[in-house]
Amino acid sequence: MGYRYFINAVELAKKIMKDTILPGDITIDCTVGKGNDTLLLAKLVGPLGKVYGFDIQLNALDYTQEKLKEENLIDRVKLIYDGHENVLNYIEDEKVKLVIFNLGYLPTGDHNVVTKPETTIKGIKGSLKLLCKNGILLIASYIGHNGGLEEKERVEEFLNNLDQKTYSVLKFQFVNQINNPPILYGVEKL
């Protein structure tokens, strides 16, 4: 069976993570949620790497911590009970290889607790400052909830205005899918 090129945004983000991260790298999961990306990042950075994970919901951090303990990976991850807009308060001198955001709400959580355009853009700005040369920022934008479309539009406007001499920006979107599939944005620091 051949390689499938047109995979969904979540699977594409995982592929990019696997192709980008090397053992010893520093990464950030700006929206820990159910911990899937945090767990993958912890495996990819290896014992000498580091993952910073942010979330504003304690249940998301608790769930992720248990997942990491089960896999014996907790020592590679620093879970932070704070919003991604405060990323620069926790990380300053380290050069980060990859940052990921999954916008929207925690699928098993309170659907009224959602990411907001103002804090997301502040988090993106901070994350871009931390990226090393050829570092990658991934943003999965979910638009099917209240406020999701506005957040996507504001994020896209911000990304459209990044200096092309400093960043390359990609938008991956299915145009014939129903039920508001996520849109994946990729930013590489040149």
C-alpha positions in Angstrom: 0.0 0.0 0.0 1.4 3.4 -1.0 1.9 6.5 1.2 -1.2 8.6 1.6 -0.4 12.2 0.9 -3.7 13.8 1.7 -4.0 13.0 5.4 -6.0 15.1 7.9 -4.6 18.1 9.8 -3.9 16.1 13.0 -2.0 13.3 11.2 -0.1 15.9 9.1 0.9 17.7 12.3 2.2 14.4 13.8 4.2 13.6 10.7 5.8 17.1 10.8 6.6 16.6 14.4 8.2 13.2 13.7 10.2 14.6 10.8 11.4 17.8 12.6 12.2 16.8 16.2 15.5 15.2 17.1 16.6 13.7 20.5 17.7 16.6 22.8 15.4 19.2 21.2 13.2 21.5 23.2 9.5 21.7 22.3 6.3 23.4 23.5 2.7 22.1 23.5 0.8 25.3 24.1 -2.6 23.5 24.5 -2.0 20.2 26.4 -5.6 19.1 26.2 -5.8 15.3 26.3 -2.0 15.0 26.2 -1.6 13.3 22.9 0.8 15.8 21.4 2.6 16.2 24.7 3.2 12.4 24.9 4.4 12.3 21.3 6.8 15.2 21.8 8.1 13.6 25.0 8.9 10.4 23.0 10.6 12.4 20.2 12.8 14.6 22.3 14.3 11.7 24.2 15.8 11.7 27.6 18.0 14.7 27.0 15.2 16.8 25.5 12.4 18.9 27.1 8.7 19.5 26.5 6.9 22.4 28.1 3.1 21.9 28.2 0.6 24.7 28.9 -3.1 24.4 29.8 -5.6 26.5 31.7 -7.6 23.4 32.8 -6.2 21.4 35.7 -8.1 18.3 34.5 -6.2 18.4 31.2 -2.8 18.7 33.1 -3.8 15.9 35.5 -4.8 13.6 32.7 -1.7 14.3 30.7 0.5 13.8 33.8 -1.0 10.3 34.3 -0.4 9.5 30.7 3.2 10.5 30.9 3.8 8.6 34.1 2.3 5.4 32.6 4.9 5.8 29.7 7.7 6.7 32.1 8.2 10.0 30.3 7.2 12.6 33.0 10.8 13.6 33.7 11.0 15.1 30.1 8.0 17.3 30.5 7.2 20.4 32.5 3.5 20.9 32.8 2.4 24.5 33.4 -1.0 25.6 34.7 -1.2 28.8 32.8 -2.3 30.2 29.4 0.0 30.0 26.4 -0.1 33.8 26.2 2.4 33.7 29.1 4.9 31.4 27.4 7.7 34.0 27.8 7.2 34.0 31.6 8.4 30.4 31.7 10.9 30.0 28.8 13.4 32.7 27.9 16.9 31.6 27.0 16.2 28.2 25.4 15.9 27.8 21.6 12.8 25.8 20.8 12.6 23.4 17.8 8.8 23.0 17.6 5.7 24.6 19.1 2.2 23.3 18.6 -1.2 24.8 19.3 -4.6 23.0 19.0 -7.2 25.8 19.2 -10.7 25.4 20.4 -11.9 23.4 23.4 -11.0 20.2 25.3 -13.2 17.6 23.6 -14.0 15.9 26.9 -14.1 19.1 28.9 -16.3 22.2 29.2 -17.0 23.4 25.7 -17.4 26.9 27.0 -13.7 27.1 27.9 -12.1 27.9 24.5 -9.0 29.5 23.2 -9.4 33.2 22.5 -7.9 35.2 19.6 -6.2 37.8 21.8 -4.4 35.2 24.1 -3.7 32.9 21.1 -2.0 35.6 19.1 0.0 36.7 22.2 1.1 33.1 22.6 2.0 32.8 18.9 4.1 36.0 19.1 6.0 34.7 22.2 6.5 31.3 20.6 7.9 32.8 17.4 10.5 34.6 19.6 11.6 31.3 21.1 11.9 29.4 17.8 15.4 28.5 16.7 16.5 28.8 13.0 14.4 26.3 11.0 12.1 25.8 14.0 8.5 25.0 13.3 5.3 26.4 14.7 2.1 24.4 14.1 -1.4 25.7 14.7 -4.5 23.4 14.3 -7.5 25.7 14.1 -10.9 24.3 14.8 -13.7 26.5 13.6 -16.9 24.5 14.4 -17.5 26.1 17.8 -18.7 29.6 18.9 -15.8 31.9 18.4 -13.7 29.4 16.4 -14.2 31.1 13.0 -13.3 34.6 14.5 -10.2 33.1 16.1 -9.1 31.4 12.8 -9.6 34.7 10.9 -7.5 36.7 13.4 -4.8 34.1 13.5 -4.6 33.9 9.8 -4.5 37.7 9.4 -1.6 37.7 11.9 0.2 34.9 10.0 -0.4 36.6 6.6 1.5 39.7 7.9 4.6 37.9 9.1 7.8 39.0 7.2 8.5 36.5 4.4 12.2 37.1 4.9 11.9 35.8 8.4 9.1 33.2 8.2 7.6 30.8 5.7 3.9 30.2 6.3 1.8 27.4 5.0 -2.0 26.7 5.2 -3.3 23.2 4.9 -7.0 23.0 4.5 -9.5 20.5 3.0 -11.9 22.4 0.8 -14.5 19.6 0.2 -14.9 18.2 3.7 -18.0 18.6 5.8 -18.3 19.3 9.6 -15.6 22.0 9.7 -12.4 20.0 9.6 -9.4 21.7 11.3 -7.1 23.9 9.3 -3.4 23.4 9.9 -1.0 26.4 9.7 2.7 25.8 9.6 5.3 28.4 10.2 9.1 27.9 9.7 11.5 30.4 11.1 14.1 31.1 8.4 
